Structures are given as C-alpha cells and as structure tokens.
Amino acid sequence: MTDYVFDPQPITSVAIEGDDKRFPVRRIFCVGRNYEAHAREMGRDPSREFPFFFTKPADAIVPDGSDVPYPPETQNFHYEMELVVAIGKAGFQIPVEQANDYIYGYAAGNDLTRRDLQLEAREKGRPWDWGKAFDESAVISPLRKASEIGHPSKGRIWLAVNDEIKQDQDIADLIWDVQEIVSILSHTMRIRPGDLIYTGTPAGVGPLQIGDQVTGGIDGVGSHSIRIVAPREGL
C-alpha cells in the first residue's frame, strides 16, 4: 500500500442519468471559438480556423443544482453554454469515421470564464489559464449515454440568466463537429476514459452577477441550473 505525505484528493466524478455508477473525470479539454457568430463577437475570423484547445483541472467540475461563488480577481465573469463529450475508451490518431466508438456519452456544460483575465492574457500572448482554469468553472449536467441517445448532431442549445434567454442556437452550427474534434484531439495526445471535451459556445456570451440564476440545456442531452453567490471566504 502506497504511503502518501497527505491524503490524496477524492476522485472527481459526474452523475450518469439513470445509473447509480458515476463517471470519473480524468481531464477537461475545451475547444475555443467553435461557433461562427461567437468567433466574430470575440473579434476573430471563424472561417474553419483549425481548432485549438485549452484545459481546466478535473476538480473544476460543478454539478447541476450548485451554488457557484463569484470568483476572485475578476470584474467580468461570463457564462458559455456548451455541448460536452465524455470519452469512454482510450485512443490515439483516431480517424474521424471511427470517433463515435470512443464516446461514452454527452452532457450540457457551461464553461465559466473570467473574461477580463482571458482577454488580458490574449493581448499579451500568454496562456488563458487564469481566465479559464479556476475553481468551480466547469458546470455540467448528468451524462446521457451514447448507447441510449445516440450521437446528437443537431438540437437547440440555449442558456438563460434569470429566465431571460441569452444564448440560443443549434449544435448543428458547430464549425468543427464532435467527430472531427475527437479525431483532431487524439492526434495531439492519447485520449483516455474519463476525458471530457467542452466543444465550444454559441454567440451571446455575457456577464454574471451575484444572485443570478443560470439555466441552460441542449435538446435530447440534458440541462443544468446554478446560482451565483457571494465569494467564498477561506478554504
């Protein structure tokens, strides 16, 4: 038995719809600017620019129904509604036409972002970590198994703040579709069970304030709800 200098952190996991078992999270990958209108609102040319990825720590996961503290060091805290892909089998250099074989399921996610820190880093040519990879920044609904719902290629994706719709599009509008994303990522590194991929957000991103109720969903996949609360004090 391995002896550690302190107790390891618990394994982060996500609920699975209709199953008592949970999905253990290994890594979180996110795709940047994967809807044309959102790419334009962020000041970029969206014409099939090769997809790029950034990451969040596994323990950034926020389950449905949670209170999310307003994060430190930001004055511009944003929502980003996204389709999430859950990987269930290890693979490397996967052809696009075989990508579905590696997908365990899907969820509705929200890539919470400290926009001011992200844009400052972008302008200085620095990594996005401080704007994206902070505590409690990866909201996710319970997973739906691909064996039950198939591999959705179309369906409404939406987000509302205090019941006012802010994002409303269709996942068919992804610039790079799920199968292409899985294939491209697998040519960069070996994907493994437990990896999550947030596939990009539609146009309409915007700020959140303390007290906001945030809901979002994807037809045929799932939905989630969170509440933004005052900053957490202490550990």
C-alpha positions, 0 to 999 in steps of 0.5 A, spaced: 500 500 500 502 506 497 504 511 503 502 518 501 505 525 505 497 527 505 491 524 503 490 524 496 484 528 493 477 524 492 476 522 485 472 527 481 466 524 478 459 526 474 452 523 475 450 518 469 442 519 468 439 513 470 445 509 473 447 509 480 455 508 477 458 515 476 463 517 471 470 519 473 473 525 470 480 524 468 481 531 464 477 537 461 479 539 454 475 545 451 475 547 444 475 555 443 471 559 438 467 553 435 461 557 433 461 562 427 457 568 430 461 567 437 468 567 433 466 574 430 463 577 437 470 575 440 473 579 434 476 573 430 475 570 423 471 563 424 472 561 417 474 553 419 480 556 423 483 549 425 481 548 432 485 549 438 484 547 445 485 549 452 484 545 459 481 546 466 483 541 472 478 535 473 476 538 480 473 544 476 467 540 475 460 543 478 454 539 478 447 541 476 443 544 482 450 548 485 451 554 488 457 557 484 461 563 488 463 569 484 470 568 483 476 572 485 480 577 481 475 578 476 470 584 474 467 580 468 465 573 469 461 570 463 457 564 462 458 559 455 453 554 454 456 548 451 455 541 448 460 536 452 463 529 450 465 524 455 470 519 452 469 512 454 475 508 451 482 510 450 485 512 443 490 515 439 490 518 431 483 516 431 480 517 424 474 521 424 469 515 421 471 511 427 470 517 433 463 515 435 466 508 438 470 512 443 464 516 446 461 514 452 456 519 452 454 527 452 452 532 457 450 540 457 456 544 460 457 551 461 464 553 461 465 559 466 470 564 464 473 570 467 473 574 461 477 580 463 483 575 465 482 571 458 482 577 454 488 580 458 492 574 457 490 574 449 493 581 448 499 579 451 500 572 448 500 568 454 496 562 456 488 563 458 489 559 464 487 564 469 481 566 465 479 559 464 482 554 469 479 556 476 475 553 481 468 551 480 468 553 472 466 547 469 458 546 470 455 540 467 449 536 467 448 528 468 451 524 462 446 521 457 449 515 454 451 514 447 448 507 447 441 510 449 441 517 445 445 516 440 450 521 437 446 528 437 448 532 431 443 537 431 438 540 437 437 547 440 442 549 445 440 555 449 442 558 456 438 563 460 440 568 466 434 569 470 429 566 465 431 571 460 434 567 454 441 569 452 444 564 448 440 560 443 442 556 437 443 549 434 449 544 435 448 543 428 452 550 427 458 547 430 464 549 425 468 543 427 463 537 429 464 532 435 467 527 430 472 531 427 474 534 434 475 527 437 479 525 431 483 532 431 484 531 439 487 524 439 492 526 434 495 531 439 495 526 445 492 519 447 485 520 449 483 516 455 476 514 459 474 519 463 476 525 458 471 530 457 471 535 451 467 542 452 466 543 444 465 550 444 459 556 445 454 559 441 454 567 440 451 571 446 456 570 451 455 575 457 456 577 464 454 574 471 452 577 477 451 575 484 444 572 485 443 570 478 440 564 476 443 560 470 439 555 466 441 552 460 440 545 456 441 542 449 435 538 446 435 530 447 442 531 452 440 534 458 440 541 462 443 544 468 441 550 473 446 554 478 446 560 482 451 565 483 453 567 490 457 571 494 465 569 494 467 564 498 471 566 504 477 561 506 478 554 504 
